[in-house]
């Protein structure tokens, strides 16, 4: 496979680092972690002889969206491998659908994020269309607006042209498996579960979703990449830091007129609200931290300062 020049690759890396406001040291991360991962994906594609679906798993704050962006641009622009990407977050049910779920199943489903709050059928449909598209076909990629807490109208979804040789699918619980220990599932892991789901109905429903529709979605993966956080405490601290940065950015942003880009500013959570929010994800996150490193095709340790370690590859 013909590669473009090293100079052009360097230019792309530098431009992405500037665009994402990353430290210049991220160049080393790209060279030591992301480029070997791109080669792994190409090897997977060549070995299977067909388009491949690559799952990128990582708890909040691990940098999976940034990793996905670099991989997509490097593969598409410098490895001549048409690559599409989308996030589990963009498959959220609409606000009206989640309100209905909260009313009919459990009030905690009003908060988006856990298994049960995504349109799994839509995800399967997008993957199928991307890999089976003809050269003249277009595939719309769903988008969820977190500021509005609702799905963006289909007319505003970005479009991928032609067939994808690689599909990058990233998300905090991508590849997660259900708990099999009924006693462990019944015992609350935090205050949210103890006080707002004392009977365990919400967490059992989440677990059942992982064992059914989400299993069908994750079974599409040809390779699973795990960005492993140091611990659950790190995930909480990173999420708090993210809110602090959002608050600072919003405070310093120029005011927008009605209907402008700032018409739907993100609501900033307090530290206490962040702690409660993260508790929605804690059970699944802890389970993944415990069992996924032993089966992920690629394991990348994430340090406390968010730097990525060298990828460790499992033999196919």
GIJO-V240634 format. One line per field, one symbol per residue. phi: phi as a letter, one per 40 degrees, with the letter a starting at -180 (. if undefined). Layout:
phi: ???
//
This chain:
phi: .cbcccccccccccccccccfcccccdcccccbccccccdccccccccgadbbbcbbacdgcgcccdcdccccccccbbfbdbbaabddcbddcdcccccccccbadccccchcdhbbccdcccccdccccbcccccbbcbcbbccccfaccddcbccbbcgcccbbcbbicbdgcbccbccccccccbacdcccbaccgcccccdcccccbccccccccccabbbccccaccccccccccccccccccccccccbcdgccccbccccccccccccdcccccccccccccbcdcbccbbbcbcdcgcccccbbccd
//
